[in-house]
Amino acid sequence: MKSNSFPKPSNKKAKMLLRELKKLERFFGREKTPKGKKWLSRCLDLDILWWEDFHTVGEELTLPHPRFMNRNFVITPLSEILSRSQKIKKFDDPKWSIK
């Protein structure tokens, strides 16, 4: 959803937002995930899923989120708020495909 009150996306702003989200997770009791462990149960999980048409691929952050198109709990509400003119381009990378 485009907003005039939210800043234009950039790598610097996206990484800053991610750091703030991680601070919130820690504040609410989330512990750091042990190395080599994925998809563990957690008290809070905040992610940046998509930010306008901004694309970035990195160790710390990939936007749009590589798996958000596969999650109905994300897609259903998102489809309700997007305008008909807004399109989401899927991030295609074999390492994120579901097998």
C-alpha positions as CSV (number, residue, x, y, z in Angstrom):
1,M,0.0,0.0,0.0
2,K,1.5,3.3,-0.9
3,S,1.5,6.0,1.7
4,N,2.6,9.6,1.6
5,S,3.4,9.4,5.3
6,F,5.8,6.6,5.1
7,P,9.4,7.3,3.7
8,K,10.5,6.2,0.2
9,P,12.2,2.8,0.4
10,S,16.0,2.5,0.3
11,N,18.5,-0.1,1.5
12,K,19.5,2.2,4.4
13,K,15.9,2.8,5.5
14,A,14.9,-0.9,5.1
15,K,17.9,-2.0,7.3
16,M,17.1,0.7,9.9
17,L,13.4,-0.5,10.0
18,L,14.5,-4.1,10.3
19,R,16.8,-3.2,13.3
20,E,13.9,-1.4,15.0
21,L,11.6,-4.5,14.5
22,K,14.3,-6.7,16.0
23,K,14.5,-4.4,19.0
24,L,10.7,-4.8,19.5
25,E,11.0,-8.5,19.2
26,R,13.7,-8.5,22.0
27,F,11.7,-6.1,24.1
28,F,8.7,-8.6,24.0
29,G,10.9,-11.5,24.9
30,R,12.1,-13.1,21.7
31,E,15.4,-14.8,22.1
32,K,18.0,-15.0,19.3
33,T,17.6,-18.1,17.1
34,P,20.4,-20.5,17.6
35,K,22.7,-20.9,14.6
36,G,21.6,-23.6,12.2
37,K,18.0,-23.6,13.7
38,K,15.1,-22.4,11.5
39,W,11.4,-22.1,11.9
40,L,11.3,-22.5,15.7
41,S,8.3,-21.5,17.7
42,R,8.7,-17.8,18.9
43,C,6.7,-15.4,20.9
44,L,6.9,-12.7,18.2
45,D,8.1,-12.6,14.6
46,L,8.1,-9.2,12.8
47,D,9.1,-9.1,9.2
48,I,9.2,-6.6,6.4
49,L,7.3,-8.3,3.7
50,W,7.1,-5.8,0.9
51,W,7.8,-2.1,0.5
52,E,6.3,-0.6,-2.7
53,D,8.4,-1.8,-5.7
54,F,11.6,-1.9,-3.7
55,H,13.8,-5.0,-4.3
56,T,17.0,-5.9,-2.5
57,V,18.8,-9.1,-1.9
58,G,21.3,-9.5,0.9
59,E,22.4,-11.6,3.8
60,E,20.5,-9.4,6.4
61,L,17.4,-8.6,4.3
62,T,15.7,-9.6,1.1
63,L,12.7,-7.6,-0.2
64,P,10.1,-8.5,-1.1
65,H,10.2,-11.3,1.5
66,P,11.0,-14.4,-0.5
67,R,8.2,-16.6,0.9
68,F,5.4,-14.2,1.6
69,M,3.4,-15.1,-1.5
70,N,3.1,-18.6,-0.2
71,R,1.4,-17.6,3.1
72,N,-2.3,-17.2,3.0
73,F,-2.3,-15.3,6.4
74,V,-0.3,-12.6,4.5
75,I,-1.9,-12.7,1.1
76,T,-5.5,-12.6,2.2
77,P,-5.4,-9.3,4.2
78,L,-2.9,-7.8,1.7
79,S,-5.3,-8.4,-1.2
80,E,-8.0,-6.5,0.7
81,I,-6.0,-3.3,1.1
82,L,-4.1,-3.1,-2.2
83,S,-5.6,-0.9,-4.9
84,R,-6.4,-2.7,-8.1
85,S,-3.5,-0.8,-9.8
86,Q,-0.9,-2.1,-7.4
87,K,0.9,-5.2,-8.4
88,I,3.3,-7.3,-6.3
89,K,6.2,-8.8,-8.2
90,K,7.2,-12.2,-6.9
91,F,10.8,-12.6,-5.9
92,D,12.1,-15.6,-7.9
93,D,15.2,-17.3,-6.6
94,P,15.5,-21.1,-6.5
95,K,16.9,-21.1,-3.0
96,W,13.5,-19.8,-1.7
97,S,11.3,-22.2,-3.7
98,I,9.2,-24.6,-1.8
99,K,9.9,-28.2,-2.8
